Amino acid sequence: RFPRTPPIPPPLHAHALPLVSSCPPHIPQSGGESEKMSKATAEPMKYKIKGTEVDLPQFVAHRLKIWDELYNKQIENTPKDGKKIKITLPDGKELEGQAFKTTPMDIAKGISPGLARACTVAKVNENVWDLMRPLEDDCSLELCKFDSADGSYTFWHSSAHILGEALELQYNCKLTVGPPTNDGKGFYYDAYMDGAKQPNISEKDFKALEKLVQGIVKSKQDFQRLVLTKQDALEMFKFNKFKQILISEKVKDGTTCTAYRCGPLIDLCTGPHIPNTGIVKAFALTKNSAAYWKGDAKNDSVQRVYGVSFPDKKQMKEHLRLLKEAAERDHRKIGLEQKLFFFDAMSPGSCFFLPHGARIYNKLISFIRSCYRERGFQEVITPNIYNCDLWKTSGHYQNYKDDMFLFESADKEEFGMKPMNCPGHCLMFKHTQHSYRDLPIRYADFGVLHRNEKSGSLTGLTRVRRFQQDDAHIFCAKDQIYQEVKGALNFMKYVYDAMGFTFHLNLSTRPEKYVGEVKVWDGAEKQLQKVLEDFCGEHKMEWAIKAGDGAFYGPKIDIQLEDALKRKHQCATVQLDFQLPKRFGLKFRRTNDLVEEPVIVHRAILGSVERMFAVLCEQWGGKWPLWLSPRQVCLVPVAPGYTEYAETVAKQLYDAGYHVDVDKSSHQFKKKIREAAVAHYNYILVVGEKEKENKSANVRTRDNKVHGEMKIDDFIDRMNKECSEFK
């Protein structure tokens, strides 16, 4: 629960959260906490939540006592007469404020009461900031509503705190972490139940928890922010070993961190948060599960409770509708129903694609492959296993070792199965001397990759251990970045248009920790910015800058596709890399006397083929378009005497390149039609005496529409046209 983007360092304190290597010896590791707490507090404290009095756990009373002391000191130490400051809005308008007094909420109210009610968070100099936190100096200010990425993230982050408060009051449990979910649709909180009122949480507890949440929301508890020294934080959370571990790992000696309070809950957190709990108008708990602290099975088991919330009840209603539809479209459910794929404990995280699933998988690859020739890509084949010296050169061994499958050879050397293709492609580039005339070189690779994902994180086709990518690495000169990235975006749009996706683009720029020269970074970012300006201008799209969100080795264009259920997925990659060419000593000759390092553009469009398979399965709800469908045509003879003609037609269609089946069952005619429609055949061809004489078929589609009699040659032409138009 530490920040996605670095907060603005206030002048009164440092706010850095770097890692340290070990925990202090006084951290309680297990047991013994209740005895210490009984000495720390006397009688249980009472707390009123919307007229209802509740007993506070003793460790909560301890936190509140320290909070009150430190918060009062913080107020006393805040400058009372701040200087005048200049506040610049996104449209360039400048407003005047007072340092340590004027808040973003004051500015919002000054613009319009409606805007003030709709805002959930602010951005000050591009960094997220509490609406109620006073501004401290001249700054740029952006006011974010729930429908923005930062607005919804903050809203759900605050909702997680509301859930955490309810969990503590209901169970006397110890909270661990509670972030928004990665899919951007809600939040969760992990609770350690050892010593709590009950050992676990189930769905039957949701009603009581939601009732408690309603009281918290109606109480309109303010979110308050407190700056803590490391020692104060350790003392405040002395009865929660998980918070103590976070403080010890994340906060350097001599620096500070922050905590937030709403009602009796005080949580270690960098924020920001919504102004008060009353802004949450709709709240629902969705599911629960067991998990491990830090996702490691060697650590304590915790109970995870998921929830979702909205500032409007209509949004909750629509969300629940989409959840129901998403359950019906779940690729794991469709995969079993349509006999596309399965998983087995003998090879966890590695999918078994059945014949019909393999048809889709192979078609996705062949579709991308068919685009390579005209776009100048050269397909290559690289090994699956490499000596670990390669991964040490690339840096993956040092940073990625735990996620690799490693083994020792008969010669006692350490080898690893490749988790990515880029180091192998660097060896290929280095194998031959290159002139600037050779560039760009575009290597494409569908090689099998393996990543040692934790068993608890494996999720259908979206998180697997064995997968393939439509991976490509473009080796180009710095002055070729624009053309190559623009080409990658055009390629991606062509593919995503065919699949019915919309997508969103962001430019992720130089992070705080980076390698290389600032001049090179600035030049690359300018080229990427020009690409986005031109590309988005041509296609009437918007794009944004995500400051400091690039990889340490180069800026990138962040791409999120949106499916039919308005969910966002990250599949495609367009990433610049200055680091790998340097690590591998890659060069090309500009002149007889001048050599340069190439830039690598990491490019994928489908990304993981497995993941894209899942996304497409849910995008279409198993109703595959003709060009990708594993079941394109089903022939239904009206009587057994016409089976031979049906098979003749089937061969004609098969020879034209289509997947065809003939229903030879003894079922009644109506049942055959219904079963073909339920199996999602795109076309159902009925044949009888008339069709046999005319060398035709009566054409139906799976939506129960009858299109009438059609010559087989004409029908093939129709399907060819549909496939060429990706229908």
C-alpha positions, 0 to 999 in steps of 0.5 A: 500500500505504498504510492504508485506515483511519488508524492510531492515532498512537503517542506516540513518533512521528508516522505521517502519509503525506501527498502531496508533489509531486515526487521528490528528485533522488537517486532512481535513475531507471533503470540504474546500480543494480548498480554502486552495490550492488556497493560497498554490500555485499561477498560475497553473504549466505546465508539459511536457509529451513527448512534450505535455504540461499539466496543473498540479493540484494545489495540485500537484504543492504543492507536487513537491515544497516540494519534491524538497526541501527534495530530494535535502537535502537527496542527500546532506546527503547521504555519498559520500565516502562509504566503500567497501562492499561484495555482494554475488550472489545466486550462492555464487559468491562474488563481491565488491561494494561501500556503497551508490554508487553501485546499483543492476542495476550496478551489473546486467549490469556487468553480462550482458546487457540483464539481466539488461534490463530484471530485474524489482527488486532486493532482498537484504538479502531476502527483495525487493529493488529498482534496482536503490537504492544504497546498504548500507552494505555487503549483499546477492543480487538476481536479479528478472525478470518479470517472478518471483513473486516479479518481476511481483508484482513490475512491476504492482505496478509501473504500478499502479503509472503510472495509478495514474499519468494519473488519476490525470492529466486527472481529478484533482482527489484525489488518495487513494490506488493503489496496484497490484490485489490479483489474480496476474494479473494486478493492480488498482487505486482508485480515489476520484472524489469529486471536480474532473473535472467529477464525475465518470469514465467509459469505454468511458474514457479509450482511452484518459487515455491510450493515456496519459499513452503512453506519460508517458511511452515514457517519461521514467520517473525515479522512485525516492525514498524519506524518509520522517518524519511523519510531512513532509509526512503530509505536503506533502499530506495536500490536500489529506485526504486519504493519511493523514489518512494512514500516521496517522494510519501507521506511529508512531511519530518520525519514517519515511515513504517513498514516490516515484515520477515518473514525476509529481506524488508523492505517499506515498509508500514503494516501490520498483519500476522499474527503469523508466516508459519506461520499460512498453512496453504494457499497457491496461485498462481492467475495472472500478467499484465503490468501498468504501474507505477501503472497508467499505460502511460507507466511501467515494465512490471512482472510481476504474480503473483496468489495466494490463501491460507487458514488452513485447507486445507478453505477452499482446496479450497472456494475452488478449487471456486468458482473453477472454477464462476466460470469456467463462469459468467463473463458474457463466456463466457455472453454469447458462447455465448448471443449476448447481447453483444460488444465491438469494438476500434472502440469499446473499453469500449462494449458491443454488445448483440445482440437477446437481450441487449437484451431483458435490458437493457431488462427491467432498466430497465423493472422499475425504471421500473415501481416509480417511480410508486408510490414517487414518483419523476419520470423526467427526461431530461438532456443528454449533453454539458455545458460544462465550467463545469458540472463546475468548479462541481460540482468534478468537473473539478478531481478527475475531469478525467482520467476524462472525455471532453473536447473543444473546440466550434466556438466554442473552448469546452471541453465534456465528456460526462457521467460522472454525472447529479447536476450536471445534476439540480442545474441542474434543481432550480435552474431553479424556485423551491421551497417546503418543500411541494414536497420531497422532489423525486425525479429519476430518470434512465436517461441514458447516461454515459461515463467515460474508463477506462484501456484496461488496466482494461476488463473485460467488462461490469463496467468499461466506458466507456459505461453507464447507471445507474438513477440518482436524486437526491432533494432533501429537507430535513434532517428528511426524511433518515430517511424518504428513506433508509429508503424507498431501502433498502426499494426496494433490498430489494424489487429484490434479493429479486426477484433472489435476492441477500442484502446487507450494510450498513455506516454510513460516517461522517465522514472526517478530511477533510470539508466542512461543519459537524460539527453537520450531519454528526452530525445526519445520521449519527444519522438514518442510524443510526436508519434502519439500526437500524429497517430491520435490526431489521425484517428481522433483519439486522446492520449495522456502522459503518465509522468515517471511511469516508464521502465528504468531502461526506457520510456514506453507507450502504455496500451490498454484495450477495452472489451465489450464489458468495459473492462481494461486489459493490458496486452500490447507492448511498445517499449523502448530499451536503451539498456539491453544494447549496452549490456550486450555491447550491440553496435552498428556502423554509421560510417567507417569511423563511427559506430553507434548503439541501436535502440530496441523496440519491444513490440507485442500486439496480442501479447500472450496468445493464451491471455488474448484467447481468454480476452477474446473468448469473453469479448464475444461470450463464446460466439466466435466470429466466422474468421476465428470460429472453431465451428464454422458450419454444421450440415443437417440432412433432413433425413438419413437419405441425404447424409451422403449429399451433406458429406459431399457439401462438407468436403467442398467447404473443407477444401475451401478452408473451413471447419465443417461437421455433419450431424449424422445423429438420429435426433429429430430435425428440430433438435439437430438445429437447436444443438447446432445453434447452442454449439455456436456454429456460425452457419447451419446448412439444411439439405434435402431433395431440393438442395441436392438437385440444385447443388445448394443448401438452405442457410441459417445462422446461429441467431435462428435467422433463415437466409434461404436457399443458396448455391454452395459456390455462392455460399463459399464466396459469402464466407470468404467475404465475411472472413476478409472483413473479419466478421 
